[in-house]
Protein backbone atom coordinates (compact mmCIF):
# COMPACT_ATOMS: atom_id res chain seq x y z
CA UNK A 1 0.00 0.00 0.00
CA UNK A 2 2.79 2.42 0.89
CA UNK A 3 4.57 1.45 -2.33
CA UNK A 4 1.46 2.34 -4.36
CA UNK A 5 1.18 5.73 -2.67
CA UNK A 6 4.83 6.45 -3.39
CA UNK A 7 4.41 5.33 -7.02
CA UNK A 8 1.41 7.65 -7.48
CA UNK A 9 3.22 10.67 -6.00
CA UNK A 10 6.39 10.05 -8.07
CA UNK A 11 5.05 11.64 -11.33
CA UNK A 12 3.90 14.68 -9.36
CA UNK A 13 7.34 14.99 -7.77
CA UNK A 14 9.03 14.72 -11.19
CA UNK A 15 6.72 17.41 -12.58
CA UNK A 16 7.54 19.72 -9.69
CA UNK A 17 11.28 19.09 -10.04
CA UNK A 18 11.19 19.75 -13.78
CA UNK A 19 8.66 22.58 -13.62
CA UNK A 20 10.41 24.61 -10.93
CA UNK A 21 13.58 25.32 -12.98
CA UNK A 22 11.48 26.06 -16.07
CA UNK A 23 9.38 28.53 -14.07
CA UNK A 24 12.50 30.20 -12.67
CA UNK A 25 14.01 30.55 -16.15
CA UNK A 26 10.72 31.94 -17.50
CA UNK A 27 10.49 34.46 -14.66
CA UNK A 28 14.11 35.47 -15.23
CA UNK A 29 13.56 36.04 -18.96
CA UNK A 30 10.43 38.04 -18.18
CA UNK A 31 12.57 40.55 -16.31
CA UNK A 32 14.56 41.39 -19.47
CA UNK A 33 13.44 44.01 -21.99
CA UNK A 34 13.88 43.22 -25.66
CA UNK A 35 16.45 45.44 -27.33
CA UNK A 36 15.40 44.61 -30.90
CA UNK A 37 13.11 47.60 -31.35
CA UNK A 38 14.24 50.71 -33.20
CA UNK A 39 13.57 54.20 -31.92
CA UNK A 40 14.14 57.56 -33.63
CA UNK A 41 16.72 59.72 -31.87
CA UNK A 42 17.49 62.52 -34.34
CA UNK A 43 16.08 64.29 -37.40
CA UNK A 44 18.18 66.33 -39.84
CA UNK A 45 17.35 68.78 -42.64
CA UNK A 46 19.78 70.64 -44.89
CA UNK A 47 19.91 73.91 -46.80
CA UNK A 48 22.67 74.38 -49.39
CA UNK A 49 24.65 77.60 -48.80
CA UNK A 50 27.30 77.05 -51.48
CA UNK A 51 28.79 74.03 -53.26
CA UNK A 52 29.63 71.48 -50.53
CA UNK A 53 28.54 73.94 -47.80
CA UNK A 54 25.34 73.27 -45.86
CA UNK A 55 23.32 74.64 -42.98
CA UNK A 56 21.97 71.82 -40.82
CA UNK A 57 18.89 71.77 -38.61
CA UNK A 58 19.19 68.98 -36.05
CA UNK A 59 16.31 67.95 -33.79
CA UNK A 60 16.81 65.35 -31.07
CA UNK A 61 15.40 64.25 -27.71
CA UNK A 62 11.71 65.14 -27.87
CA UNK A 63 12.38 66.65 -31.36
CA UNK A 64 11.32 70.09 -30.12
CA UNK A 65 14.85 71.26 -29.35
CA UNK A 66 16.49 72.56 -32.52
CA UNK A 67 20.24 73.02 -33.04
CA UNK A 68 21.79 74.74 -36.07
CA UNK A 69 25.21 73.97 -37.55
CA UNK A 70 27.24 74.46 -40.70
CA UNK A 71 29.10 71.57 -42.27
CA UNK A 72 31.22 71.00 -45.36
CA UNK A 73 31.26 68.02 -47.69
CA UNK A 74 29.00 65.80 -49.78
CA UNK A 75 27.75 63.72 -46.85
CA UNK A 76 26.79 64.20 -43.22
CA UNK A 77 27.88 61.95 -40.37
CA UNK A 78 26.37 61.50 -36.90
CA UNK A 79 28.24 59.72 -34.07
CA UNK A 80 26.84 58.31 -30.84
CA UNK A 81 28.18 56.43 -27.82
CA UNK A 82 26.46 53.27 -26.59
CA UNK A 83 26.67 51.74 -23.12
CA UNK A 84 25.54 48.13 -22.81
CA UNK A 85 25.08 46.49 -19.41
CA UNK A 86 25.73 42.90 -18.39
CA UNK A 87 22.62 40.67 -18.01
CA UNK A 88 22.81 40.83 -14.22
CA UNK A 89 22.46 44.63 -14.43
CA UNK A 90 19.42 44.18 -16.72
CA UNK A 91 17.74 42.37 -13.83
CA UNK A 92 17.88 45.65 -11.91
CA UNK A 93 16.32 47.61 -14.76
CA UNK A 94 19.46 48.94 -16.46
CA UNK A 95 18.87 48.86 -20.23
CA UNK A 96 21.33 49.77 -22.97
CA UNK A 97 21.86 53.54 -23.21
CA UNK A 98 23.14 55.97 -25.82
CA UNK A 99 24.44 59.54 -25.99
CA UNK A 100 24.66 61.64 -29.16
CA UNK A 101 28.24 62.74 -29.58
CA UNK A 102 29.22 64.51 -32.79
CA UNK A 103 27.90 65.83 -36.10
CA UNK A 104 30.18 66.54 -39.02
CA UNK A 105 30.61 66.73 -42.77
CA UNK A 106 32.23 64.08 -44.89
CA UNK A 107 33.65 64.11 -48.41
CA UNK A 108 32.86 61.18 -50.68
CA UNK A 109 36.20 61.48 -52.50
CA UNK A 110 39.30 60.53 -50.49
CA UNK A 111 41.51 63.24 -52.02
CA UNK A 112 38.98 65.92 -51.02
CA UNK A 113 38.74 64.44 -47.52
CA UNK A 114 42.52 64.83 -47.20
CA UNK A 115 42.76 68.36 -48.60
CA UNK A 116 39.46 70.17 -47.92
CA UNK A 117 38.34 71.87 -44.72
CA UNK A 118 36.12 69.77 -42.46
CA UNK A 119 33.90 70.79 -39.54
CA UNK A 120 32.74 68.70 -36.60
CA UNK A 121 30.37 69.84 -33.86
CA UNK A 122 29.81 68.52 -30.36
CA UNK A 123 26.14 67.69 -29.88
CA UNK A 124 24.53 66.34 -26.76
CA UNK A 125 25.68 67.01 -23.24
CA UNK A 126 29.21 66.16 -22.17
CA UNK A 127 29.54 65.62 -18.39
CA UNK A 128 32.29 67.37 -16.47
CA UNK A 129 33.63 64.02 -15.25
CA UNK A 130 32.97 61.29 -17.81
CA UNK A 131 33.21 57.88 -16.13
CA UNK A 132 32.97 56.18 -19.51
CA UNK A 133 36.50 57.41 -20.28
CA UNK A 134 37.72 54.84 -17.74
CA UNK A 135 35.66 51.85 -18.84
CA UNK A 136 38.16 50.16 -21.15
CA UNK A 137 41.02 49.20 -18.83
CA UNK A 138 40.45 50.67 -15.41
CA UNK A 139 37.20 48.99 -14.44
CA UNK A 140 37.45 45.72 -12.58
CA UNK A 141 35.94 42.47 -13.80
CA UNK A 142 32.98 42.91 -11.44
CA UNK A 143 31.83 46.00 -13.34
CA UNK A 144 28.15 45.87 -14.43
CA UNK A 145 29.19 47.33 -17.82
CA UNK A 146 29.37 44.78 -20.65
CA UNK A 147 30.71 47.07 -23.37
CA UNK A 148 31.01 50.73 -24.32
CA UNK A 149 31.30 51.51 -28.01
CA UNK A 150 30.84 54.18 -30.66
CA UNK A 151 28.52 53.96 -33.63
CA UNK A 152 28.31 56.24 -36.66
CA UNK A 153 25.96 56.67 -39.57
CA UNK A 154 26.50 58.75 -42.71
CA UNK A 155 24.49 59.56 -45.81
CA UNK A 156 24.77 61.73 -48.92
CA UNK A 157 23.27 65.20 -48.41
CA UNK A 158 20.13 66.05 -50.38
CA UNK A 159 18.18 69.13 -49.17
CA UNK A 160 14.99 67.64 -50.64
CA UNK A 161 14.97 64.98 -47.91
CA UNK A 162 14.64 64.80 -44.14
CA UNK A 163 16.83 62.17 -42.51
CA UNK A 164 15.76 60.27 -39.40
CA UNK A 165 18.42 58.50 -37.34
CA UNK A 166 17.35 55.47 -35.29
CA UNK A 167 19.08 53.63 -32.50
CA UNK A 168 18.91 49.87 -32.67
CA UNK A 169 20.44 46.94 -30.83
CA UNK A 170 23.44 46.99 -33.16
CA UNK A 171 23.96 50.78 -33.30
CA UNK A 172 22.69 53.58 -35.54
CA UNK A 173 20.81 53.45 -38.82
CA UNK A 174 19.20 56.10 -41.02
CA UNK A 175 16.11 56.42 -43.19
CA UNK A 176 15.13 59.36 -45.36
CA UNK A 177 11.87 60.65 -46.76
CA UNK A 178 11.08 63.40 -49.21
CA UNK A 179 10.10 66.72 -47.65
CA UNK A 180 6.56 67.69 -48.57
CA UNK A 181 6.42 70.93 -50.55
CA UNK A 182 3.50 73.17 -51.43
CA UNK A 183 1.64 71.96 -54.52
CA UNK A 184 -1.58 72.47 -56.44
CA UNK A 185 -4.03 69.61 -56.28
CA UNK A 186 -7.40 69.80 -58.07
CA UNK A 187 -7.07 73.58 -58.35
CA UNK A 188 -6.30 74.06 -54.62
CA UNK A 189 -3.00 74.93 -52.97
CA UNK A 190 -1.96 72.15 -50.59
CA UNK A 191 0.64 73.00 -47.92
CA UNK A 192 2.00 70.25 -45.66
CA UNK A 193 2.32 71.45 -42.05
CA UNK A 194 4.22 69.27 -39.60
CA UNK A 195 3.96 70.48 -36.00
CA UNK A 196 5.39 67.79 -33.71
CA UNK A 197 5.83 70.32 -30.90
CA UNK A 198 3.28 72.59 -29.19
C-alpha positions in Angstrom: 0.0 0.0 0.0 2.8 2.4 0.9 4.6 1.4 -2.3 1.5 2.3 -4.4 1.2 5.7 -2.7 4.8 6.4 -3.4 4.4 5.3 -7.0 1.4 7.7 -7.5 3.2 10.7 -6.0 6.4 10.0 -8.1 5.0 11.6 -11.3 3.9 14.7 -9.4 7.3 15.0 -7.8 9.0 14.7 -11.2 6.7 17.4 -12.6 7.5 19.7 -9.7 11.3 19.1 -10.0 11.2 19.8 -13.8 8.7 22.6 -13.6 10.4 24.6 -10.9 13.6 25.3 -13.0 11.5 26.1 -16.1 9.4 28.5 -14.1 12.5 30.2 -12.7 14.0 30.5 -16.2 10.7 31.9 -17.5 10.5 34.5 -14.7 14.1 35.5 -15.2 13.6 36.0 -19.0 10.4 38.0 -18.2 12.6 40.6 -16.3 14.6 41.4 -19.5 13.4 44.0 -22.0 13.9 43.2 -25.7 16.5 45.4 -27.3 15.4 44.6 -30.9 13.1 47.6 -31.4 14.2 50.7 -33.2 13.6 54.2 -31.9 14.1 57.6 -33.6 16.7 59.7 -31.9 17.5 62.5 -34.3 16.1 64.3 -37.4 18.2 66.3 -39.8 17.3 68.8 -42.6 19.8 70.6 -44.9 19.9 73.9 -46.8 22.7 74.4 -49.4 24.6 77.6 -48.8 27.3 77.1 -51.5 28.8 74.0 -53.3 29.6 71.5 -50.5 28.5 73.9 -47.8 25.3 73.3 -45.9 23.3 74.6 -43.0 22.0 71.8 -40.8 18.9 71.8 -38.6 19.2 69.0 -36.0 16.3 67.9 -33.8 16.8 65.3 -31.1 15.4 64.3 -27.7 11.7 65.1 -27.9 12.4 66.7 -31.4 11.3 70.1 -30.1 14.9 71.3 -29.4 16.5 72.6 -32.5 20.2 73.0 -33.0 21.8 74.7 -36.1 25.2 74.0 -37.5 27.2 74.5 -40.7 29.1 71.6 -42.3 31.2 71.0 -45.4 31.3 68.0 -47.7 29.0 65.8 -49.8 27.7 63.7 -46.8 26.8 64.2 -43.2 27.9 62.0 -40.4 26.4 61.5 -36.9 28.2 59.7 -34.1 26.8 58.3 -30.8 28.2 56.4 -27.8 26.5 53.3 -26.6 26.7 51.7 -23.1 25.5 48.1 -22.8 25.1 46.5 -19.4 25.7 42.9 -18.4 22.6 40.7 -18.0 22.8 40.8 -14.2 22.5 44.6 -14.4 19.4 44.2 -16.7 17.7 42.4 -13.8 17.9 45.6 -11.9 16.3 47.6 -14.8 19.5 48.9 -16.5 18.9 48.9 -20.2 21.3 49.8 -23.0 21.9 53.5 -23.2 23.1 56.0 -25.8 24.4 59.5 -26.0 24.7 61.6 -29.2 28.2 62.7 -29.6 29.2 64.5 -32.8 27.9 65.8 -36.1 30.2 66.5 -39.0 30.6 66.7 -42.8 32.2 64.1 -44.9 33.6 64.1 -48.4 32.9 61.2 -50.7 36.2 61.5 -52.5 39.3 60.5 -50.5 41.5 63.2 -52.0 39.0 65.9 -51.0 38.7 64.4 -47.5 42.5 64.8 -47.2 42.8 68.4 -48.6 39.5 70.2 -47.9 38.3 71.9 -44.7 36.1 69.8 -42.5 33.9 70.8 -39.5 32.7 68.7 -36.6 30.4 69.8 -33.9 29.8 68.5 -30.4 26.1 67.7 -29.9 24.5 66.3 -26.8 25.7 67.0 -23.2 29.2 66.2 -22.2 29.5 65.6 -18.4 32.3 67.4 -16.5 33.6 64.0 -15.2 33.0 61.3 -17.8 33.2 57.9 -16.1 33.0 56.2 -19.5 36.5 57.4 -20.3 37.7 54.8 -17.7 35.7 51.8 -18.8 38.2 50.2 -21.2 41.0 49.2 -18.8 40.5 50.7 -15.4 37.2 49.0 -14.4 37.4 45.7 -12.6 35.9 42.5 -13.8 33.0 42.9 -11.4 31.8 46.0 -13.3 28.2 45.9 -14.4 29.2 47.3 -17.8 29.4 44.8 -20.6 30.7 47.1 -23.4 31.0 50.7 -24.3 31.3 51.5 -28.0 30.8 54.2 -30.7 28.5 54.0 -33.6 28.3 56.2 -36.7 26.0 56.7 -39.6 26.5 58.8 -42.7 24.5 59.6 -45.8 24.8 61.7 -48.9 23.3 65.2 -48.4 20.1 66.1 -50.4 18.2 69.1 -49.2 15.0 67.6 -50.6 15.0 65.0 -47.9 14.6 64.8 -44.1 16.8 62.2 -42.5 15.8 60.3 -39.4 18.4 58.5 -37.3 17.3 55.5 -35.3 19.1 53.6 -32.5 18.9 49.9 -32.7 20.4 46.9 -30.8 23.4 47.0 -33.2 24.0 50.8 -33.3 22.7 53.6 -35.5 20.8 53.4 -38.8 19.2 56.1 -41.0 16.1 56.4 -43.2 15.1 59.4 -45.4 11.9 60.7 -46.8 11.1 63.4 -49.2 10.1 66.7 -47.6 6.6 67.7 -48.6 6.4 70.9 -50.6 3.5 73.2 -51.4 1.6 72.0 -54.5 -1.6 72.5 -56.4 -4.0 69.6 -56.3 -7.4 69.8 -58.1 -7.1 73.6 -58.3 -6.3 74.1 -54.6 -3.0 74.9 -53.0 -2.0 72.1 -50.6 0.6 73.0 -47.9 2.0 70.3 -45.7 2.3 71.5 -42.0 4.2 69.3 -39.6 4.0 70.5 -36.0 5.4 67.8 -33.7 5.8 70.3 -30.9 3.3 72.6 -29.2 
